Amino acid sequence: MGIIFNDHTRLVMDSDYRHLTYYEISKFTGIEVTRCFTIAWPPEELKKKVLILQHVWVYLDGNENRK
């Protein structure tokens, strides 16, 4: 599961639901930069985006269980 944000960054959750990969384009080089971390220990500057991903995940999981 993943989210594409308005700033063209992406946050993707692995199938184990614990590991995240963050993709962004470097403002200096124009090259895509990848950062990997766990959902329990996100970088401080990405905590808000991780929280958004968690809310979407809970929402979608709840709707899946209602089917």
N, C-alpha and C positions, 0 to 999 in steps of 0.2 A: 504494500500500500504506500502511496506517496502523495505529495501535494506540490503543485507548482504555485509559487507566490507571485504577486504582482511585480516584484522586482526581478523576475525571471530566475530566481533561485529555486532549487528543488530539494525536498527533504523526503527520503525514501526509507521505509521501515522494512527490515529483512523479515523473512518468513518465521524467524524465531521470536519475533515481537520484542526483541531486546536491543538489537543493533540498528543504528541509523547511519545513513550516508547522506551528506549534504553536498550539493553541487552548486557552484557559482562561477561566474566568469570574472576573472581578475580584471580590475579596472586599469591595471598598469600594463599587462601583457596581452590581454584579450584571450588568454588561454583558460580553459575550464579547470577549476581547482576542486578537488574532492577531499572531503574531510569525513572520517569515520569515527564514531563514538557510540557509547551505550546510552540508552534512554535514561538510565539512572544517573549518569554523569555528563550531561550535555555542557558544551562550552557556555559560559555566562552570556555571551552575546547572542546565542541561539535558543535560550530557554523559552522565549515567547513563541517562537516558531514550533518548538517541540510541544509546547502546551496546546497550540492550535491543532497539531497533528493528533495528539492524544484525544482531544475533544471530538474531532472528526471520526477517529477510530471507534470511540465509544458509541457515537451516534450511529454509524454504519453497522456496527456489531449488534446494537439493539434492534435496528430495523431488520437485520437478517434473521434474528431469532423470532421475529413476529410473523414471518412468512410460513 
